Amino acid sequence: MASTFTNTEASTFTEARARAVMVKIFVDFTAMKNAGLISAARADNWHEVLLFGLYQEAIEMFQVAFTSPAGQQWALDYQIKDDGSVATDQRPGGNNYAVFPQGTSVCLTVRMRQKARGRQKVLDFMKQHGWGMEGTILTGDAYVDRQYSQNGYGVTRTKVGEWK
């Protein structure tokens, strides 16, 4: 008796879907800018580099990590899903960054897909835009906060650490 098994994996990625999801993420970046945590130039740089990485289907996830002057850390994880598993599309926002302690620092770290076809292109693009390669991902207690989706392509935003 012969058995045959098939495993098919389809991606829901399109550039239009990635753009639609990035618009919502950029709302988060804009709120950080409005609270004085990052500059407009930094928000634009993050948006440009991340969108390029999404277009290359090379980003697995990215994290915006916050560190207070006292050393407390917390973060937002953005997990990219191109398998149709994110069907919910929620409004962006929901965080009051203005209550973060003055002097809170913010950094963005990207985790790349190891076998992505455009991985090297994205790494080169990051270097051209002043990005380093020494980032680490903050871990800890986490819970899903929001989901942004466009026709099955989406992002799950998770809060990591103790949020204000």
HELIX and SHEET records of a PDB file:
HELIX    1   1 GLU A   15  ASN A   34  1                                  20    
HELIX    2   2 ALA A   40  TYR A   55  1                                  16    
HELIX    3   3 TYR A   97  VAL A   99  5                                   3    
HELIX    4   4 ARG A  119  GLN A  128  1                                  10    
SHEET    1   A 5 SER A 105  MET A 112  0                                        
SHEET    2   A 5 ILE A  59  THR A  67 -1                                        
SHEET    3   A 5 GLN A  73  LYS A  81 -1                                        
SHEET    4   A 5 TYR A 153  GLY A 161 -1                                        
SHEET    5   A 5 ALA A 142  GLN A 150 -1                                        
END                                                                             
